[in-house]
Every structure is written in structure tokens, then in C-alpha cells.
């Protein structure tokens, strides 16, 4: 919602001031289809050359998600912490082997089924169950598991950041493609040098629209979207850090209630549930 509002405010100010100062918006609108086709077509081609298909798909998906609200909300983190509490509490009362079936078949587990939001996230469920499986096997100590978690979180960060970097490179190239479109317009104008001044002026004006659009698309559209995607990437990493901190605290001997408190503390302040909120939620899920 705020993304759309931001675009509307930006465009209204840019074009509103242009019109208020006597600008002829008709010149811009007339050149718009041709210049946009040149700039965006060239940018798309370069984008495909510069990125693997998995990055291309992730970039388009990331841009689409920018127009939706963030899924990393307080309610989601309450679910995540409560799920971990239930699993660790079951392991504490009945032994680690008691959660083996939950770990091996999470989509059939009564514990995971209580938390539909988390269960629907395949990657997060896999992260949780993989390390619980290692805890059940008892072959690795806390330091070894922590190192492995750090390596996996870093890999996740690199994969999630690839589309952000791709959009950043795209934004950086758009002004140059705008100049390319403008130069082509000037070349076309020079080929019509015998035309009346009014005609030549309109052709030069159309050519300059290319430079304008390249800069506008770069710094008014794709650069802001890339920045928002980067923020969403940082949010996604927090989930994994929360799981890591909670499970490591459990491995070090802390009770489940204390372990999830460790996990709660690593969350961003605006979505971090309070101690009372978490306690009430955990009790309500029993």
C-alpha cells in the first residue's frame, strides 16, 4: 500500500510541477511509448544477460512482493516461538526421541499442525527439523551445530541478496539506456534538419524525454524497490536467527520457556512480542 502511495506522491510532484510551470505534458505523453519501449526493452535484455534464470525469477517475485505487506509480523513470530516451545517442552518431558516423528514427518505432526502459518513455509520447517534431527541424534555438540547454522544462514542471505543486487545493477544502468534512447532521438532529428524549427523542437523534446525517463525509472522506481527488497531480505534472516538462538539455548541446558526468551530477544523491536504476550500465546496453544 505504502509503495503505491509513494509512487503516486513522487509522480504527482514531478509532473504536477512540470505542468504548473507551463510544461506541455503532451510532448512527454507522445514520446512515452517509444522511449519506454527502447529503455525497458534494452534494460530487460541486459538484465537477462547479466543474471541466471533463478535470479531473474526471484527478482520478479521480489518486486511483486514489494506491493504486498510484510509477512514478518508479530503474530508470525508468536507462532514460531510457540512451536519451538512445544517441541522443546515435549522433548524435555518425554526425551528427545519423543519428537523424532514430529521431525521426520512435520506435515503429519500434531505439533506442527497447530501452527499453520509456520508449517506452510517449507524452508523454515526444513531448517527447524534438520537441526532438531541433529539434536536427537546427539552426534554434534552445540558449537558444531552453531557453526553449521551460521554457514546455512549465510548461504540463505547470499541467495536472498542476489535479486537485490540484480535490481540494483538494473537501476544503475537505466540512466545510460535513457541516454541511448535520447541519442537515437537526436540522430533522428539530425536526419530531418530541413524541417521547420517547430518540428525540430518537438523532435528534440521527444529525444530528451528518453534521458528523463531513464533517470526517473532508475531513482524513482527500481532503486526504491531494490531498497525495500533488501529490507525484506534482512527480515527473512531474522526468523532463522530466532530458531538458531532458541535451539542453541536449549542445547546449553536452558528450560524451554527460557530458550524461547533467548529467541524473542533477537527479533526486531517493532515485531517483537512482549514477554507477557508470548507467555499468553504459549498457554493459549496448549
C-alpha positions in Angstrom: 0.0 0.0 0.0 2.7 2.5 1.0 4.7 1.6 -2.1 1.8 2.6 -4.3 1.2 5.8 -2.3 4.9 6.6 -2.6 4.9 6.2 -6.4 1.7 8.4 -6.6 3.3 11.2 -4.5 6.5 11.1 -6.5 4.9 11.2 -9.9 2.3 13.8 -8.8 5.1 16.1 -7.6 7.3 15.6 -10.7 4.6 16.0 -13.3 2.5 18.4 -11.3 5.3 20.9 -11.0 6.2 20.4 -14.7 2.6 21.3 -15.7 2.3 24.1 -13.2 5.4 25.8 -14.8 3.7 25.7 -18.2 5.2 22.4 -19.4 3.5 20.7 -22.3 2.7 17.2 -20.9 1.5 16.2 -24.4 5.1 16.1 -25.6 6.0 13.7 -22.9 3.0 11.5 -23.5 3.5 11.4 -27.2 7.1 10.2 -26.8 6.4 7.9 -23.8 5.5 4.7 -25.7 8.6 4.8 -27.9 11.0 5.8 -25.3 9.7 3.4 -22.7 9.9 0.5 -25.2 13.5 1.4 -26.0 14.7 1.9 -22.4 12.8 -1.0 -20.8 13.5 -3.3 -23.7 17.2 -2.7 -23.6 17.2 -2.9 -19.8 15.3 -6.2 -19.9 17.7 -7.7 -22.4 20.7 -6.6 -20.3 19.0 -8.0 -17.2 18.6 -11.4 -18.8 22.2 -11.4 -20.0 23.5 -10.4 -16.6 21.6 -12.9 -14.4 20.9 -16.6 -14.1 17.3 -17.6 -14.6 16.8 -18.4 -10.9 17.9 -14.9 -10.1 15.6 -13.5 -12.8 12.6 -15.4 -11.4 13.5 -14.4 -7.8 13.8 -10.7 -8.9 10.3 -10.6 -10.4 8.9 -12.4 -7.4 10.6 -10.0 -5.1 9.3 -7.0 -7.0 5.7 -8.4 -6.8 6.1 -9.0 -3.1 7.0 -5.3 -2.6 3.4 -4.4 -3.3 2.2 -6.7 -0.5 2.5 -6.2 3.2 5.4 -7.8 5.0 4.7 -11.4 6.2 7.1 -11.0 9.1 4.6 -9.8 11.7 4.4 -10.2 15.4 1.7 -12.9 15.0 4.0 -14.9 12.8 6.9 -14.7 15.4 4.5 -15.7 18.2 3.6 -18.8 16.2 7.3 -19.6 15.6 8.3 -19.2 19.2 5.3 -21.2 20.4 6.1 -24.0 18.0 9.6 -24.2 19.3 8.4 -24.1 22.9 6.0 -27.0 22.3 8.7 -29.1 20.6 11.3 -28.4 23.3 8.8 -29.0 26.1 7.8 -32.3 24.6 11.5 -33.3 24.3 12.2 -32.2 27.9 9.3 -34.1 29.4 9.4 -37.3 27.3 13.0 -37.3 26.0 14.5 -36.2 22.7 13.3 -39.4 21.0 9.7 -38.3 21.6 10.0 -35.7 18.9 11.5 -38.0 16.3 8.3 -38.5 14.5 7.5 -34.8 14.5 10.9 -34.1 13.0 10.7 -36.8 10.4 7.1 -36.0 9.2 6.4 -32.4 10.2 3.3 -32.2 7.9 1.8 -35.1 9.8 2.8 -33.9 13.2 0.1 -32.7 15.6 2.5 -30.2 17.0 3.3 -28.6 13.6 -0.4 -28.7 12.5 -1.2 -26.3 15.4 0.9 -23.7 13.7 -0.4 -23.5 10.1 1.5 -20.2 9.2 4.9 -21.7 10.0 4.1 -25.2 8.6 3.3 -23.6 5.3 6.9 -22.3 5.0 8.8 -25.3 3.6 12.3 -23.7 4.0 11.7 -22.7 7.6 10.2 -26.0 8.6 13.2 -27.8 7.0 15.6 -25.6 8.9 13.9 -26.3 12.2 13.6 -30.1 11.6 17.1 -30.5 10.3 18.7 -29.2 13.5 16.3 -30.9 15.8 17.2 -34.1 14.0 20.9 -33.4 14.8 19.9 -32.8 18.4 18.1 -36.1 18.5 21.0 -38.0 17.0 23.4 -36.5 19.6 26.4 -36.7 17.2 27.2 -32.9 17.3 27.8 -30.6 20.1 26.4 -27.0 20.4 29.5 -25.3 18.9 29.5 -27.6 15.8 25.8 -27.0 15.3 26.2 -23.3 15.7 28.9 -23.2 13.1 26.7 -25.2 10.7 23.7 -22.9 11.4 25.8 -19.8 10.7 27.0 -21.3 7.4 23.4 -22.1 6.3 22.1 -18.7 7.3 24.9 -17.1 5.4 24.0 -19.2 2.3 20.4 -18.1 2.7 21.5 -14.5 2.9 23.6 -14.8 -0.2 20.7 -16.4 -2.2 18.2 -13.8 -1.0 20.5 -10.9 -1.7 21.2 -12.0 -5.3 17.9 -10.5 -6.6 18.5 -7.3 -4.6 21.9 -6.9 -6.3 20.4 -7.6 -9.7 17.8 -4.9 -9.3 20.5 -2.5 -8.1 22.5 -3.1 -11.2 19.4 -2.6 -13.3 18.7 0.7 -11.6 22.3 1.7 -12.2 22.1 1.0 -16.0 18.7 2.7 -16.7 20.1 6.3 -16.9 22.6 5.0 -19.6 19.8 3.4 -21.5 17.9 6.7 -21.3 20.9 8.4 -22.9 20.9 5.8 -25.6 17.3 6.5 -26.4 18.0 10.2 -26.3 20.9 9.9 -28.7 18.8 7.9 -31.1 16.2 10.7 -31.0 18.9 13.3 -31.7 20.2 11.2 -34.7 16.6 11.1 -36.0 16.3 14.8 -35.5 19.6 15.5 -37.4 18.2 13.4 -40.3 15.3 15.9 -40.5 17.4 19.1 -40.2 15.5 20.7 -43.1 12.2 20.7 -41.2 10.7 23.9 -39.7 12.0 24.9 -36.3 8.8 24.0 -34.5 9.0 20.4 -35.9 12.7 20.1 -34.9 12.0 21.5 -31.5 9.3 18.9 -30.9 11.7 16.1 -32.1 14.5 17.3 -29.8 12.0 17.5 -26.9 10.9 13.9 -27.6 14.6 12.8 -27.6 15.2 14.4 -24.2 12.2 12.5 -22.8 14.4 9.4 -23.1 17.1 10.8 -20.7 14.3 12.0 -18.3 12.7 8.6 -18.3 15.9 6.7 -17.7 16.8 8.7 -14.7 13.2 8.6 -13.4 12.9 4.8 -13.7 16.3 4.4 -12.1 15.9 6.6 -9.0 12.2 6.8 -8.8 11.2 3.2 -9.4 13.8 0.5 -9.4 16.2 1.9 -6.8 13.5 2.3 -4.2 12.1 -1.2 -5.0 15.6 -2.7 -4.6 16.0 -1.0 -1.2 12.7 -2.4 0.0 13.7 -5.9 -1.2 16.9 -5.6 0.8 14.9 -4.7 3.9 12.6 -7.7 3.4 15.8 -9.9 3.0 17.0 -8.8 6.4 13.6 -9.6 7.9 13.7 -13.1 6.5 17.1 -13.8 8.0 15.7 -12.9 11.5 13.5 -15.9 11.5 16.4 -18.2 11.1 18.4 -16.3 13.7 15.5 -16.7 16.1 15.4 -20.5 15.6 19.2 -20.7 15.9 19.3 -18.8 19.2 16.4 -20.8 20.7 17.7 -24.2 19.8 21.3 -23.4 21.0 19.9 -22.1 24.3 18.1 -25.4 24.7 21.2 -27.4 23.9 23.0 -25.5 26.6 20.5 -26.7 29.2 18.0 -23.9 29.5 14.4 -24.7 30.0 12.0 -24.2 27.0 10.5 -21.1 28.5 13.9 -19.5 28.9 15.2 -20.8 25.5 12.3 -19.1 23.6 13.1 -15.9 25.6 16.6 -16.0 24.0 14.9 -16.3 20.6 12.5 -13.5 21.3 15.3 -11.1 22.1 16.9 -11.3 18.6 13.8 -10.1 16.9 13.3 -6.5 15.6 11.7 -4.3 18.2 8.6 -3.4 16.1 7.6 -7.0 15.7 9.0 -8.5 18.9 6.2 -9.8 21.2 6.5 -8.8 24.8 7.2 -11.4 27.5 3.5 -11.3 28.6 2.2 -11.6 25.0 4.4 -14.6 24.3 3.5 -16.3 27.6 -0.2 -15.8 27.0 0.1 -17.1 23.4 2.0 -20.2 24.5 -0.5 -21.0 27.2 -3.4 -20.5 24.7 -1.9 -23.0 22.3 -1.7 -25.8 24.9 
